[in-house]
Amino acid sequence: MIVPTRLESIDRALRAAPAHELPGVLETLLRQHFGVAGLEIYLVDLRLAVLEPVLEPEGPGIPLVATVEGRVFCDQVSVQQPIDEEVALHLPMTVRGDRLGVLWLRLPDAPDDATREELAEAAELAAHAITLAEVATDRYRRARRPQRLTLAAEMQWQLLPVRSVGCAAYRLAGQLEPAYAVRGDNFDWAQDVDSLTVAVTNGMGESITAAMLTTLAITALRNARRSGANLATQAALADQAIWSHHAGSQHVSTLLLQIDLATGDVCAIDAGSPRMWRVRDDGVERIDLDAQLPLGLLDGTEYDVQHFQLEPGDRLFILTDGIYDAVLADRNYSTSALRRALHNGRHLDPAEAVRSLLSDLRAFLQDSDLDDDAVAVCVDWLGPHRGETSAARERSWILL
């Protein structure tokens, strides 16, 4: 009989565990197989500002700024740190580039290199298990929200795909602001065999009205995309769906992109859209497309596709009006700070670049909420796809 490895045993047990009991099962498994004396799972909050505990939900959150756990999350490194006569391990919990949080472990002795690597892989198994468990329990979603969402924000977060993803050909990340009260702005993405489609929407209106309009727009775009329609037809069908319900009284500004992962050719439709920037080497430039009508404004609108070319390593940043319209006193963020923030974050991973941009925006606004909600989406095209399914990830260890 083949005896399963420790990691195989952990994987099987997590798959079999009830969704809401995963943290306790994980603690038992790691104590049994690795002698772990204690653990905590920290999940990042919706604002990408604080790591919130799961096992001790009433405990304090850990800020991402100026903390070891924050460094683990932001830089995606693993840290070993002495605590009294024991050792703490801080391990990133990430699934296909989507950063969930940090696993904190306490051990009686410093593990060897092989054991550290196994524990880091156990953290990834736990992240996968929690991602799957979220369809059956609210425990992990509750942990991510230290304050209540508005109903409109609840609708918008339910509509989202994961906030970040990475593979051999591209990396992508996005974020909604204000996280707990977003209304009509959203983003969507999907990878096909040889292309990546991205939609960024800026719905008009307030509160639930805006959220319902955006839900209609994104669902219509998904329905058209999943039927095999090309980009122009996707826009036309979504336009018709919105028009049929609102007869032009409401519309949705949308940017649609389809990136050929083998060549970097981009098909684009600017339907009254959010604005786009390209970061190439040390340069930052606006990409201006021919403006077309927002989705749902007029009956039977036909949309034209434009093309532009990406080079390997190019970054696209797509931003909605809430960021451009952010004003403090007589200063406007888009004219005084935006280009600098895009330039300064050019070497960061897209997920961290988005978080850094919005942190910079909050600092500009002296931590007050935006007057209008906003979306920031960052896409890096890394080069020809060549059929790879995932990029190899090198794990970095820091021993304190």
N, C-alpha and C positions, 0 to 999 in steps of 0.2 A: 504494500500500500504506500502511495506517495504521500508524505507528510507535508502539508502546506507550510510555506514560510510565514514568518510573523506578519508581514504585510498582507499576504493573501488571507490569513485568518482575520485580520482587522477589516479588510475590504468586504469579506463575506458577512461578517457580523454587522457591519454598518448597513449593508444592503438589506439585511433581514430585520433590523431594528425598527420599531415604530418611529414615525417621523419626529414626534415631539420628544422622544427619549434619546436622541442621538448623542447629546453632550455627556449624559451619564454613562451611556454604553461606551463611548470613546474613552472616558476617564478610567473605567474598569479595564478596558483592553490595554491601554498604555501602562497602567499599573501592573497588570499581569505579565505583559511581554517585555517591558522595558524598565520596570521598577520606578515609574513616574510617581512622585509623591503628591502632586497636585497639578491642576490645570485650570485655565480659563480660556474661553473663546470670546474674542472681541470682534464684533462686526462693525464696519464703518457706517456711520449714520448717513442719511439721505443727502445731507449738505456737504459731505466729504470733508468734515471738520473734526469729528470726534469718533473714537473707537468705543463702542458700547458693549458692556459685558452681557453674556448670555446666561451663565450659570448663576450669577449673582446680579439679577436685573436691577436691583435697587442700589447697587454699588456705583461709584463714580465712573464716568467715562474718562478716557484718556485722550487729550488733545493730540492732533497729528503734528503740531508744531513743538519742537524742542523736547521731544520724548523719544526714548529708545523704540517704543512700539510704533510711534509715528514714522521713524526712520525706516523700520522694517516694512511698513505698509507703502510708504512713498517710493523708496528706493528698491523695493522687492529684494532685500537681502535678509539673511538669517543671522541672528546675533546670539552669541553665548556670553553670559554675564554671571560673575560670582555674586551670590547673595548670602551673607553670613557664612555658614559652613557648607552651603549647598550651591547648586548651579541652576540658573534660569536659562531656558531657551526661548527665543522669540522667533516664530516661524511664520512666513507669509502664507495666507490661505487664498489661493488663486485658481480659477477654472478657465482654461482657454483664454487667458489674458484678462478675465474679469476679476478684479480685486475685491474679495469679500471682506477680508479682515486679517487678524493676527491670532495665532495659537500660542498661548503662553504656557510653558511647562516648567515644573520644578522637579529637579532630580537630586538625589543625595550625593552623587559624584559626577565629575566631568565625563561625558561619554567620549568614546574614541570616534575617529572620523567616520567609520562605517556606520556606527550607531546614529550619529548625527544625521547622516544622509537618509537612513531609514525613517527617522522621526520627521524629517522634512517631507519625505514622501507620504508619511502618515497624515501630515497636515493637508497635503493635496487631496488625499482620499477623503478626509473629513470635509473639505470644501466641496468636493463633488457631491458627497452625500447630503449636505445641507442644501445645495442647489436643487437637487431632486426632491428633497423633503418639503420644500416650500409650496409644492402643489397640494400638500395634505395637512399643513399646519400653519398657523399664523405666528408661532413662537419666534421665528427668526426675523420676520418682518416687523414685529412689535419691538424687538431689540434694536432695530435700526432707527427708530423714531423716538427721540427723547421728548418730542412735543407732538401734539395732535396735528394731523394733516387736515386741511380743508377738504370738503367733498370733491371739489374740482381737482385738487392735487391728487387725491386718491385715484380718481379716474385716469389722470395723466400718467401716474406711475404704473398703474396696471397695464396701460397701453404700451409701455416701453419694452423693447428687447433688452438684453443685458446692456450695461452702460459701457463696457469695453470688451474688445476681443482682439486676439492676435493670432496670426498664422504666418506662413512663409512669405506670402506675397504682400501682405498689408497689416497695418495695425490701425485700430479705430477706437475712439472714445467719445462720449458725449455726456452732458449734464444739463439738468433743468434748474432754473433759478427764478424766484425764490423757492427752494426745494419743498417747503411745507405749505406753500400757497400758490404754486404755479397754476395758470389758468388755461391758456390756449396754445402755448408753444410746445412743440414736441419734435421727436426725431424717430426715424425707423431705418433699418438696414437689413439686407439679406444677401448672402453669398450664393451664387449659382456655381455651376461647374467651372466656368471660366470668367466670371464677372462678379462685381460687387455693386449693388444698387443701394443708394442712400437717399433718403427723403428727409428734408427739414421743413417743418411747417410753422407758420405764424398765424394762428387763427384769430379772427376779430372777436370783439365782445368781452364780457366779464364773467367771472365765476363759472357756474355750471353751464351756462349757455355757450361760453367759449370752449369748455371741455367737451361738450357734446358735439359741437361743430368739428373740432379737431378729431374726435373719435370717428365721426362719419368719414372725414377726409382720409385718414390713414387706413381705415378698414377698406374703403373703396380702392385705394391704391394697392393694398395687399391683395385684394380680390382680383384686380386686373393683372397684377404681376404674377400671381400664382396660376392664372389661367394661361400664361405664356405670352401675354401681350407685350409688344415693344414699348419703349419709353413714351413715345408720343401717344400711343393708344392708352397707356396707363393714365396719363394726364387727362386725356379727353373723357375717359370713362368716369374718373373721379370728379371731373368738372360737371359732367351730366348728373351724377348722383347728388351732388350738392345743390345744383340748380333745381332738380326735381323736387327737393324738399323745401328750398328757401326762395326760389324764383328771383335770385339776385339780391335779396335783402341781406344776405350774409355770404362771405367769401373767405377763402383761405389762401394766403400768400405761401407759395411753396417753391422750394428748389429741389429738383430731381437730378441726380447724377447716376450714371452707370459707367463704372471703370472696367475696362478690359484688363484683366490681371496679367495677361501675357504681353501686352504691348504698351500699356499705360494710356491708351486712347480713352478720352472721357467724352461721353455723350451727356449733354446738359440741357435742361429746360428751366428757364427763369420765368416762373409764373408769379410775378409780383413778389419776388423771392427775398429771403434772407440774403445777406451779402457774403462774399467769399474772398479769402486771401490765400495767396500761395507763398509758402516759405521755401526758398531754394538757396542752398548754401547759406550765405550771410544776408541774402536779400529778402525783403518782404514787399509784396506788391498785391494790389487789388486785381481781381479778375472780374472784368465787367462783361456781362452778357446782354444780349438784346432782351429788354423787358417785354414780357407778354402778360396777358390778363391773368389775374388771380383765379384760382379754381372756383367755379360757381358764380362768377360775376355776370356772365352773359350766356345765353342758351346756345349750345352747339359750337363752342369755341374749338378751333383746331390749333394744335401746338407744333411748333417747329423745333427740331433738335439741332443744337449747335455742338461743335467739337473743339476740344483743345487737348494738348499733349502734355503728359507728365513725364518727367525724367526720374530714373531710379533715385530714391531718397527724397523726392518732393513731398511736401506737406501741404494739405488743404485745411484751412480753418473756416468754418461756416458759422456765422453769428447772426442772431435775430435782433430786432430793433431795440429790445430792452437793454442791450449792452451799448448800442450806439447812442441811445437817448439818456443814458445815465449822466446826471448833471449834479454837481455840487457847487453851490454858489454860482460863480460865473464860469466855471470850468466844465468842459464836456469831455467825458472819458475817451470818446472816439478820436478826438483831436489832440488831447494832451498826453495820453498814456497807452492807447491800444497798440500802436505800432511797436512801441518799446517793449511791451509785454510779450507780443508775438515773437519778437527778435530774441528776447532774453530766454524764452522757453524753447528755443529751436532744437536744443540737444536733449530735451526731456522726452521720455516716453509719452505718447499721446494722452494716456490717462492722467499722468502727472502734469502734462502741459495744460490740459483743461482745468484741472484743480488749481494749478498755479495762477492761470489767467483769472479765474473767478475769485480767488483769494486776493489777487491784486485789485480787482474791481471792488470787492468789499472794503479793502483798505482805503481805496479812493473815496468811497462813500462813507467812510468812517463807521463801517459795520452796520449801516442802516439798510433796509431792504430796497430792492429796485422798485421804481414807480410802475414799471411795466415788466411782465415776466420775460424770460429770455432763455435761449438755448445756445450752447457752444458745442460744436462737433469738430473733432480733429481726425483727419485721415492721413496716414503715411502710406505711400506706395513704395514698396521696398525693391521692386524689380520683377523680372519675368517670373511667372508662376511656376512653370516647369513641373507641374503635377504634384508638388509636395503638399501634404495635408496639414503639417504643423511645423513650426520652427523649433529647433532644438533650443532649450533654455538652460543656460549655464547658471548654476546656483552659486551665489557669493556668500561667504561666511565671514563674519566679523567676530573675533574673540576679544572680549573686553577684560 
